[in-house]
Amino acid sequence: MPPKNAPANKKHEAHLARVRRQSMIIKYITIGIFALVVVLLLVGLVYTTGFPPYQNVAKVNGESLSAADFKIIIKLQRSSLIRQYQQTLAFAQMLGLDPNTDPNVSGQIQQILSQLDQNNKISLGQQVIDKMVEDALVRQEAEKRGIKVSDDELEKYIKEDQFKFYPNGTPTAQPTPTELVFPTMNPTQLALVTITPTPSPLPTFTPAPTDLPTQTPTTGPAPTTGPTSNPEPTATPYTLEGYQQAYKDAVERLNTETGMSEEFFRQYFFEMPILRQKVYDALTVDIKPVEEQVWARHILVATEDEANQVYAKLIAGEDFGKLAKEISIDTGSGANGGDLGWFGRGAMVAEFEDAAFSQPIGEIGKPVKSQYGYHIIQVLGHQDRPLTDNQLSQAKQRAITEWLTKTKNEAKITTYDFWKNIIPTEPVLPGQ
């Protein structure tokens, strides 16, 4: 027969079991909280120190951009700025200029020092982030188009284009000039104006067009439209051993200054520029060496009332060129009777461009408002005209910039702000 206190013992044992379970739960919760705190501390350490070295500073369409590469490029930028500073001082000394008082030299030095200033390191870091993102977009575009850089292309570029070592002799360029045939003025144009048009000057009131995105440091080919050449070998300036030593010295110097590996050296300085050039060539292959242009003159005034008065005088027969010289606040073109020369699309502000490209030749248009004031425009010519090498280059640069802007807007780009805490501040100027 069981003892009378058996139910009480069972209750006690059940209570003890519940207490043990609760104790274990509390223990596990405590361990979990401790582990979470440790993880959070480690994450904070990663984001403040950049450890581990392959932590990403950004992602572009899933492609990771590492903190290690970011740091190397920052150091490379600083090293390049220090060399620019030293070269500027040496140049001033050679010419007997005072770097503290000469406006050109002192301006360059102050600009360099500003970029090296630790208080401006975020600006330098942002430039590098932007360049890394743009390079990633170029790589991705190359992959889409099946564009690659062969080993032979890379070796040739390193030896000949960068280290100027020509195993088969130095090529001597034989320029092939491009003949430009400009249309002559028709009778209507001759009747309208006696000013001789100059090829495509930009008006002084128009902001300069955006060219290629800024990329610093940049080495390697840039889009060119220069003369073709027929190589004729001449003696190479140094031996294979000399080239190999120069290459080795460059790798060792950059490794010492920035921690850059030879693999990164080849990819950053040589492979990437070739790839970028190939992508740019593919993007601009359809740009023709001719474009629709207009030749126009204008009178720019500040208010609508002034514009209406000028318009009335012109309709009444007063001389356009004379009025432009007297009253146009665009003094650059005003001195030439308002003549802006020939220009294509994208050279002028939108309101001006829309009016100029839509007006009939000879017609004096009603005043057009832009951010600069009120324009009275007369179109003197409207033709498809051949581009100079410089104009063709600008057209290609605009196309590349437009592609880059569009691609950035469409891309999935994520940046991690911890990069602001890992920006190297070395190397430094000697003596600082």
NORDA-V482544 format. One record per backbone hydrogen bond with DSSP energy under -1.0 kcal/mol. NH is the residue of the N-H (numbers start at 1). CO is the residue of the C=O. If there is no record, write none. Layout:
nh = (NH/NH)
co = (CO/CO)
//
This chain:
nh = (6/9/10/11/12/13/14/15/16/17/18/19/20/21/22/23/24/25/26/27/28/29/30/31/32/33/34/35/36/37/38/39/40/41/42/43/44/45/46/47/48/49/50/55/57/58/59/60/61/63/65/67/68/70/71/72/73/74/75/76/77/78/79/80/81/82/83/84/85/86/87/88/89/90/91/92/93/94/95/97/101/102/106/107/108/109/110/111/112/113/114/115/116/117/120/121/124/125/126/127/128/129/130/131/132/133/134/135/136/137/138/139/140/141/142/143/144/145/147/154/155/156/157/158/159/160/162/163/165/169/170/190/191/192/193/206/243/244/245/246/247/248/249/250/251/252/253/254/255/256/257/258/259/260/265/266/267/268/269/270/271/272/274/275/276/277/278/279/280/281/282/283/284/287/291/293/294/295/296/297/298/299/301/307/308/309/310/311/312/313/314/315/316/317/318/323/324/325/326/327/328/329/331/334/335/336/337/338/340/342/343/347/353/354/355/356/357/359/362/363/365/368/370/373/374/375/376/378/380/381/383/385/387/392/393/394/395/396/397/398/399/400/401/402/403/404/405/406/407/408/409/410/411/414/416/419/420/421/422/432)
co = (3/5/6/7/8/9/10/11/12/13/14/15/16/17/18/19/20/21/22/23/24/25/26/27/28/29/30/31/32/33/34/35/36/37/38/39/40/41/42/43/44/45/46/52/65/65/414/63/412/60/58/55/53/66/67/68/69/70/71/72/73/74/75/76/77/78/79/80/81/82/83/84/85/86/87/88/89/90/91/92/98/98/102/103/104/105/106/107/108/109/110/111/112/113/117/118/120/121/122/123/124/125/126/127/128/129/130/131/132/133/134/135/136/137/138/139/140/141/142/150/151/152/153/154/155/156/157/158/159/166/234/186/187/188/189/203/239/240/241/242/243/244/245/246/247/248/249/250/251/252/253/254/255/254/261/262/263/264/265/266/266/267/270/271/272/273/274/275/276/277/278/279/280/284/385/383/343/381/341/378/338/376/374/303/304/305/306/307/308/309/310/311/312/314/313/319/320/321/322/323/324/300/329/330/331/333/334/333/296/198/294/344/349/350/351/352/353/355/379/360/377/375/373/370/301/368/299/297/295/295/293/291/289/388/389/390/391/392/393/394/395/396/397/398/399/400/401/402/403/404/405/406/407/59/57/416/417/418/419/429)
//
